[in-house]
Amino acid sequence: MVNVIVQLSKYLITLLMVLFTVQSFLALRERDEEERSYILEKQILMILLMNFICFFVMYLQEREFYIIKMFLCTLGYLLGVQVVYRLLFKKASMILLNNMCMLLCIGLIMLTRLNAARAETQFKIIVISTLLSFIVPVIIRKVKILKDLTWLYGIAGLLMIGAVLVLAVTSRGAKLSIQFGGENGFTFQFSEFVKITLVFFMAGMLREDNSFRKVVITTVVAALHVLILVASTDLGTALVYFVAYVVVIYLATRKPVYPLLGLGGMAVACVAAYFLFSHVRTRVQVWRDPFSNYDAGYQVIQALFGLSSGGWFGTGLFEGSPTSIPLATMDATFCAICEEMGVIFGICLILLCMSMFLLIVNISMKMNKRFYKLIAMGLGSEYAIQVFLTIGGITKFIPLTGITLPLVSYGGSSMLCTILMFSIIQGLYILREDEGEALAKRNKQKRKKSKTTAKTGSGPADKTSGNAGRKKPQPTGRGTGRTDIPEEDDLGRRIEEQTEKSLRW
């Protein structure tokens, strides 16, 4: 009976994931507020139902109390976050929140399956990170000096990754994190947090002046960030920084020459890294043919076996062997998910990450101030390239970089900084809603004032019959610098209609 339930659950889990992904894209294009709210409510029910089915199936397989404990913790977190956001941040993007909750739910389910101790640790990190993230939208809305702290962001970022270069120990060929509290303490990967400070620095530098001088200064500071990471041999994170730099520079200047030069420099740097670092040469060799060196390519080989053995619908939870994949809780989480939940589930996971990125791009495009626009696009590009590097590396599409899948893989620093990044995006979305409401209110007042002026300006001459008593229409061309009151009123009405459409979107 248990085996029947496990096999049936595969198809139900896949169906829920497909429906949730489709609803995410539908919510992006839906303009009717009631219909969008209905979609969001269905998404919440899908998250809760998937959470229940997965933990129920795992409990039937293992009969362990920790599974019930993790289910209750995950359920409490999901409900708590939804309630708090609706009470504190009524203008927040619920689409972004739902997608984030689904990814966190998938990560906790898979970690509970792979490693119970790490699942509990990850849950604690998620709770702490979420509590800290509640402060971020308030800071984005209320603190106006964020745009004036440009050099503070740049210097802080350089100091943090510089400390990693000096104090960190080498792990898997790279200096990644600093350990606090001795052997029984904890580690923190400062390069994750510098993803945020670097974007804020570049946005502050280019928010008003995108001249060649400003671009050069921004490039020099960004290059120092990348070079320190190269010296630490943390090449995956260096690539994330570089992509964010290229996107922000192009968005600020609209000149293709800058990203083209950057891409050319990246190509030269990749070739140089191949000859300078032995572990880079090993990863390229594994990418080309993992079976040529079985010891070096063992992780990729096992990941590919796991990816293909599950089929379209997966083997079912606790029916596969994802624990045989090295670092299944971190680098290879995607293949572990595909093995037991299916390739269709994995494809939907990729599409869900893509919808997150599209939503961030949409928020960026609607920001009026360049500083906030660049921040949203920079953080969004970092998220997108990290997803690409993680999934592309473990599926042998590109050489392995050792980067975790945001919100899904195990990793305290990555989880903390990713949740903070999304809370910054939420703050920008709320700020945009505030600006839209203020603009609509001003336009409404302007219309009302225009109508009042039009009424008070009508005199007895207007009431006379024939053309003799009528006022001569005023010219409306560009050269006159004047417009009729009816045209001004119509312009205000069009502005308000466009603003209302934007707010509904």
ZIWO-V904819 format. One record per run of one state. SS is the DSSP state (a for helix, b for strand, c for the rest). FROM is the first residue (numbers start at 1). TO is the last residue. If there is no record, write none. Layout:
ss;from;to
SS;FROM;TO
SS;FROM;TO
This chain:
ss;from;to
c;1;1
a;2;29
c;30;32
a;33;62
c;63;64
a;65;88
c;89;93
a;94;114
c;115;115
a;116;142
c;143;143
a;144;148
c;149;149
a;150;167
c;168;169
b;170;171
c;172;173
b;174;175
c;176;177
b;178;180
c;181;181
a;182;184
c;185;185
b;186;188
c;189;189
a;190;206
c;207;211
a;212;231
c;232;234
a;235;253
c;254;255
a;256;276
c;277;277
a;278;288
c;289;289
a;290;292
c;293;297
a;298;309
c;310;321
a;322;324
c;325;332
a;333;341
c;342;342
a;343;366
c;367;369
a;370;394
c;395;411
a;412;456
c;457;459
a;460;463
c;464;484
a;485;504
c;505;505
